[in-house]
Amino acid sequence: MKIVVLTGSPHHSGTSEQLADAFVKGATEAGHQIYRFDAGRRAKEFSLLQLEDDHPGQEVAVEPEDVITTEVIPHLLEADLVVFVSSLYYYGINAALKAVIDRFYAKNHELHGGKRAITLVSGYGQPAAFDSLQRYFDQLLDYMRWPSAGAVLAADSWNQQKLATHVEEAYQLGMNLK
Ligand SMILES: Cc1cc2nc3c(=O)[nH]c(=O)nc-3n(C[C@H](O)[C@H](O)[C@H](O)COP(=O)(O)O)c2cc1C
């Protein structure tokens, strides 16, 4: 499978990064082809969505010559599976990951359907703190018509023992992709 992994946290080495690393390790060992873009740590390399002026009633995306246009979107168009990796920031996803998702707009129709998605999420709070973030991903995946192929929720992420269990879950998820 061709897999695109999009991470959002700027934190190295952070808890969500550990989930991403473990997933990538498992999926690579299982023979899948991975393209990974660490948006939180490469935020200076791309711009927020920009729209052309003077298109009343519709939005027309500008496509700047940055890494999203030249690398991320082309890999996404080819992907069988998209993996979203985020930590919980003020009850939502990392801003850099959201910025990449907004850039999907330039190829909105082409990106619909034909893929599955996985979410890997970590955060300090207990599971209820992730309600709005989880709902966001549920709605996004429905909208994109990318059925879920699995998820890891690493709540209480500062608990090393619990985190280690979730990192192993992410590894197994990558290793056992069908
Ligand atoms: C800007 C910021 C916002 C955060 N917001 C929340 C929050 O809303 N709820 C929560 O439980 N933890 C919150 N946290 C804690 C992180 O979710 C937690 O430390 C997580 O393990 C960070 O993962 P990372 O190291 O992969 O970024 C926040 C941390 C930061 C830096």
The ligand as an SDF file (V2000), in Angstrom:
LIG
                    3D

 31 33  0  0  0  0  0  0  0  0999 V2000
   -0.5220   24.2590   23.1310 C   0  0  0  0  0  0  0  0  0  0  0  0
   -0.9220   23.0520   23.9310 C   0  0  0  0  0  0  0  0  0  0  0  0
   -2.2750   22.8050   24.1230 C   0  0  0  0  0  0  0  0  0  0  0  0
   -2.6810   21.6760   24.8410 C   0  0  0  0  0  0  0  0  0  0  0  0
   -4.0140   21.4550   25.0190 N   0  0  0  0  0  0  0  0  0  0  0  0
   -4.4290   20.3600   25.6970 C   0  0  0  0  0  0  0  0  0  0  0  0
   -5.8190   20.0960   25.8990 C   0  0  0  0  0  0  0  0  0  0  0  0
   -6.7000   20.8100   25.4350 O   0  0  0  0  0  0  0  0  0  0  0  0
   -6.1700   19.0050   26.6170 N   0  0  0  0  0  0  0  0  0  0  0  0
   -5.2360   18.1560   27.1310 C   0  0  0  0  0  0  0  0  0  0  0  0
   -5.6190   17.1930   27.7860 O   0  0  0  0  0  0  0  0  0  0  0  0
   -3.9120   18.3580   26.9280 N   0  0  0  0  0  0  0  0  0  0  0  0
   -3.4890   19.4370   26.2390 C   0  0  0  0  0  0  0  0  0  0  0  0
   -2.1300   19.6570   26.0380 N   0  0  0  0  0  0  0  0  0  0  0  0
   -1.1700   18.6300   26.4770 C   0  0  0  0  0  0  0  0  0  0  0  0
   -0.7560   17.7250   25.3130 C   0  0  0  0  0  0  0  0  0  0  0  0
   -1.8890   17.1470   24.6870 O   0  0  0  0  0  0  0  0  0  0  0  0
    0.1520   16.5840   25.8040 C   0  0  0  0  0  0  0  0  0  0  0  0
    1.2880   17.1180   26.4600 O   0  0  0  0  0  0  0  0  0  0  0  0
    0.5470   15.6750   24.6600 C   0  0  0  0  0  0  0  0  0  0  0  0
    1.2330   14.5360   25.1800 O   0  0  0  0  0  0  0  0  0  0  0  0
    1.4560   16.4040   23.6750 C   0  0  0  0  0  0  0  0  0  0  0  0
    1.7800   15.5340   22.6220 O   0  0  0  0  0  0  0  0  0  0  0  0
    3.0050   15.9090   21.6460 P   0  0  0  0  0  0  0  0  0  0  0  0
    4.2170   15.8840   22.5400 O   0  0  0  0  0  0  0  0  0  0  0  0
    3.0380   14.8370   20.6310 O   0  0  0  0  0  0  0  0  0  0  0  0
    2.6860   17.2370   21.0560 O   0  0  0  0  0  0  0  0  0  0  0  0
   -1.7050   20.7900   25.3510 C   0  0  0  0  0  0  0  0  0  0  0  0
   -0.3450   21.0640   25.1690 C   0  0  0  0  0  0  0  0  0  0  0  0
    0.0420   22.1790   24.4620 C   0  0  0  0  0  0  0  0  0  0  0  0
    1.5140   22.4440   24.2470 C   0  0  0  0  0  0  0  0  0  0  0  0
  1  2  1  0
  2  3  1  0
  2 30  2  0
  3  4  2  0
  4  5  1  0
  4 28  1  0
  5  6  2  0
  6  7  1  0
  6 13  1  0
  7  8  2  0
  7  9  1  0
  9 10  1  0
 10 11  2  0
 10 12  1  0
 12 13  2  0
 13 14  1  0
 14 15  1  0
 14 28  1  0
 15 16  1  0
 16 17  1  0
 16 18  1  0
 18 19  1  0
 18 20  1  0
 20 21  1  0
 20 22  1  0
 22 23  1  0
 23 24  1  0
 24 25  2  0
 24 26  1  0
 24 27  1  0
 28 29  2  0
 29 30  1  0
 30 31  1  0
M  END
$$$$
